[in-house]
């Protein structure tokens, strides 16, 4: 029964982690759409704090981690009874990862990285800890470090589409466009239903001066995620780079209508005002 209850709790907590969507906030096509990892639309952060928060603010945020702490304690207790069980090590790592992304929603990056590193120490051969570290370092614009993490993740699970997609983004941001195309293509081959893979590839095509291919992929991302504001925002960037201003304006207006993310709303609003001048 403890295994079952912990499993349900971990599922619930991990669902609070950022979804694999197009959510993020660029300032241009060159910067891309995934630099800010945010909560999915149905998960709204309680606080808006940063690593420079006062002790009182940070303490308030930490008081709300009880459910995550409980999952970690239960998983640790199970592992103590059988320290050679790899599945239990992965459950404990998953519990730390869930709390890490809770901290990320609160912009407590130091706590986020601490928990991700703990997960890696517990289960160093678990692909997911390296994948999540890669996502975190990409979010911090540490793309060379992110690439190393993602390479490790793929060494342990080479056919995981989200890792190929995340590495495609690392390569894109590092201006390694051909490598990025290979990874995005592999991600799409493995799972053609992930909108973010098409978003990343569309940005690479735009950077390579291939507007037709860029718009084709941006369109597919919207078809796959018609309620995802950031899919429209991504396509607005591609339209802007292609000189299709009227279409970019329409996508920005849709972004503002659908967005539940304050940062995305702010950026889309700024872009819309700039295009309407």
Secondary structure, DSSP 8 states (H G I E B T S, - for coil): -HHHHHHHHHHHHHHTS--SSS----SSTTT-S-SS----TT---S----TT--HHHHHHHHGGGHHHHHHHHHHHHHHHH-TT-HHHHHHHHHHHHHHHHHHHHTT-HHHHHHHHHHHHHH-TT-HHHHHHHHHHHHHTT-HHHHHHHHHHHHHH-TT-HHHHHHHHHHHHHTT-HHHHHHHHHHHHHH-TT-HHHHHHHHHHHHHTT-HHHHHHHHHHHHHHTTT-HHHHHHHHHHHHHTT-HHHHHHHHHHHHHH---HHHHHHHHHHHHHHH-
